[in-house]
Each structure stands twice: as structure tokens, then as C-alpha cells.
């Protein structure tokens, strides 16, 4: 018997670290790791020890004879990965991370981490792991709850993925790590003050805004950000009061990444199914009244270039009572896409995506059922309506190779209109500038070299300032990708400590606590967050749900402070 990694995989690589026979791929050092959808277990090498099961932070690994019907296909998927990428074990190539060595005659290395999501938590873990007792880490976040997109971005019907927060909880229990939640850097404490109290500051602030379509009518009521919609149904306090018009029968999602599929799935999933998750109560009430029966997911390029992963595409088939509709015409590949699909350069999951799309296209949808329609080679030309969105005008695209051979979508002369009262743009995230730091407006990231912040108009690195996560690399990868990303950044910090970074005198943790007590009396520590965490989970247990989220900002703080 072998173990099998399934859809919930977050690419954390904890399983890789404990495997005694090194049969899980790709590893964090493998060039394939940057683009992989998940990790895979080589079935003939696996010795059935179960170490990976214990280490997995999201319960994504099972013995093959205990797989659910939905996950049974992953036995073949794991095996097929190694048909394309045979297992090669090089025991001599492992290089452990450089430790952070602070001379004994110096005070502890003090590091601030701005953000409390996955990227920030992994960065804190890397600093403490590599620095041992000679470091102190302070985590800052403007919200009174941690975990970032792991709490407010992961779809509520993906509860297995949310379990990763248990791992984060274990990380921040380390004595060297302290939290200052409900503290906004730039408002309650400045960048300069962070540097006065820390030898290094790591920004892990993510990419908090979304990209715009840039077409006429985009600002009409009914045209909204998928980013905001996700935050709304996940109970983010910034969006708890948002209102969406779900009275029409069709919604259109522009973009075809995983977030687009999440939004489409939530819109057509039975509210009774969602009621068993931690979806926000206000969203559940609105979805119970929804009239939406069809969600069109519109991608500007072809199916080979689609941004969604094969496992999210396959997961659509598990939504009860919903048809997945694909026009066979959209699967007639242009010569460039067909050649790429047949080439050795084609990533492992892409052919499987095409197989599943063809399977969906072969089915006859039931008019009585809700549906998700996957459309390709179409771009919104404009949004129109009398005072609000009533239709999307779509232009048909064709793929054209430029001088470098890269395919781009080019408008053809065929147009059509989709009647809808709700358009959700899901065409990518971008970061926002941080006061006092350089910013790359084109890419939406803080310019850096392997995590060291650099001033493109200056003389190189900005001393003591680092980045990790999406604000470092852009909105790519999965939750677990942040672990490798943080490790790379902390490697650079370790090199700089070796060159004397920790020699600069800074204020103590006690001085920081005193400063914040005067500036932000309602700052929240991890122990106080756990009061809210317990209150939410107890409320969830009483109603048969994982948790019931508190979505009002002041109520969250009052519970944490024992005032509610």
C-alpha cells in the first residue's frame, strides 16, 4: 500500500522534510516547485510509514485504500507525475539553511514582521528556527485576528485547507514570538519606529488590491471586485457590511484562476451545504435568497493557458446538483497551443486540465440544474446598463504568437452580449506602496533581490528591510509556497547578521510594549486572540459548524479584551 496526496495539498513541504525515503516531489529546492499545483508521492518507493500523514498541516494525505470516491483519482495522478518526472534521489545535494548567529556579547537580534498571514508566519518561524534563543520576533497586523488569506481568502467549502492555521498556531506559541494585532504600521507605529526597535523589518503585507478591467462601464453598480466578494463571504470585518445584488439568474466572473472558480462555486453551491462551513452568517443569509442559477467564467485566452489548477477544475465535479458546461468549440486548439500541449515543456497538470474540460464538454447539461459555464477566448469589451450593469459585451479572441513566440490574446471581429446583473472581476491581485519604501508600480511589488529590499534609484539594498510573500514575488503560488519564499528571505537576513546587522543598538521589547500601550491600548496579543478563536469555535460547535465568525471589528476586540 502507498500513501496518496490529494486536492487539499497546500505545498507546505512538511511531508517532504519527514519522509525517510525521500519519495515526495517536488521539493522546495526543485525548479518545478515554483509552478507545481501540489506535491506527489512516488508509489513504488513509498514504504507506508505514515510520517507524511502526521506532518501534513491540512490532512491531505491518505492511504490509497482509504481514499474517498472524490479523491480516488489522485492515486493515478500521483503515479503519473513520476511518469513525466522520474524520481531521482541525490542524498549529497542537501544544504541546510544558514543559522542566524548573534555574538553572545550582543543583545538578541530583534526582528519585526509586518503582517500575520501565511507568509508572515512562515517568516517568523524561519527566523526563530535559525536563530534559536538569540532572536526576538514581533508580529504586527492591523486586524485583531491573524492568518490573513488563510482565514479570509480560502473558500469556506475548503475546510481542509483552513486546517493549516493549526500549524500557524503552533508556530506563534514559541516564546520568542510576540504579536501586536489591531496595530497598523504607518498609523499607530511608523516604519522608522519599527527600525528604532528592531534590527530588521520583514514586510509580509501581501497584495491587497485587485487589477481593473479598464473597459467602459466598469464602474457601474453591479460591477464588483471578486477580491471584495471573497472577503465578504469569508467574514472579513472590512466587508461585512457589503451588499451584492443576487436577484438575477446569471453572474459573470471575468478571469479564470482559482479565485474565479471559488467565486463561481460558492454562488451555485446549495446554501444547506455552505451552512456546514464557516461561511459568514450575513453571506449565508444572502445566498439563501439568491436567484443565481448560472455563473459564466470568462477567460481571455484558451484552455491550455487557463490559470486555474487541474485539481480545482476537477473539484467542480464534486459540487452537488451543478452542471459544468464547456462548449466543444472552445477546446479546438490553435496550432501553437496544440504543439505546446504535445511538447516536453508542457507542465504535468495541463494535459489533465484538457482531459477534464473535454469530459465536461461531452456531457449534456440538465436545464433543471444550476450550472457553471467555462468560456475561453473571450474578453469584456464593455459593460452596459441603465444605471447599473445589465449586460457584458464580449469580444471573441484569437491567440497570436509575438516575435518571442509568446502567445497573446488578440480581439477578432466576433462579439456577443451576456445579460447579467452581477460582474465580478478576478484578473489578479497587486500590492500597494508602503510608506518609506520604494515601490514597483508596474509589478505591484516592493523591489527586492531574493527578499532584500533594494532602492532602484539608490545604492543597492535598504539596510535592515526585507520582504516575503506576494509583496515580494507577486500573486503567485499556494499557501505552502510562502514557506520557501520566507526561507529565502531569512537566508539573506542571516547573511546580513553575519556582516554586522545586529550590531546597531535598538530599543527593547519592553520599550516597544510601552510605546504601543500609549498609542494603541486596544492592541491584541496572541493570548487575547485565542479568546476570540475559542468563542467562534464554541459557537460553531453549538450549531454544527467549524466556527461562527465574528465579523464586527469592535465586537471582535471587545471579546478579546473580555468586554463582551
Secondary structure, DSSP 8 states (H G I E B T S, - for coil): --EEE-TT-----HHHHH-TT--EES-TTSGGGGT-SS-EE-TTT-----HHHHH-TT--EEEGGG--TTTTHHHHHHHHHHHHS-----TT-----------TTS--EEEEEE--SHHHHHHHHHHHHHHGGGEEEEEEESSSS--THHHHTS-TT-HHHHTHHHHHHHHHTSTTEEEEET--BTTTB-HHHHHHH-SEEEE-----EE-----BTTTSTTEEEHHHHHHHHTT-GGGTT------SSEEEEE--SHHHHHHHHHHHS-HHHHTTTT--HHHHHHHHT----EEEEE-SS-GGG--S-HHHHHHGGGSTTEEEEE-GGGG---HHHHHHHHSTTS-HHHHHHHHHHHHHHTS---TTSEEEEEE-SEEEEEEE-SSS--EEEEEEEEEEE-TTS-EEEEEEEEEEEEE-SEEEE-S-EE----TTS--BTTTTB--EETTEEEETTTTEEEEEEEE-THHHH-S-S-TTHHHHHHHHHHHHHHHHHHTTGGGS----HHHHHHHHHHH-TT-B-HHHHHHHHHHHHHHHHHTTSS------HHHHHHHHTT--
